[in-house]
Amino acid sequence: MQQLTIQNIKASSKINGQALFIDMPLPSTPLKAQQWEQTFCSLFSLNATNQEWGADRYQVTLSHGSFSCMMFIEWLCEAIWLEPIGSNENAHDLYEYLFNEK
């Protein structure tokens, strides 16, 4: 698995509609998915709550202060993406928060 850094996450990120997709290889096991999420959270100073598993999807709420989003890792469509939570948030705000506040 590729080492996660802010720089390679930023280089792999693209906005599509209301979501920020991270075009990186998917974690190969549930344990690696949780490790990926933990590393992501530590890089961006986020807290993870409400972890949920489905047949082919892992989703978790990420937050820091008033900022929050959902992270999805889905094996069926082979994608990792973030969606902002809240009607006043959008994918551009999410991108700005992650990559321009550092």
Secondary structure, 3 states (H helix, E strand, C coil): CCCCCHHHHHHCEEEECCEEEECCCCCCCHHHHHHHHHHHHHHHCCEEEEEEECCCEEEEEEEECCEEEEEEEECCCCEEEEEECCCCCCHHHHHHHHHHCC
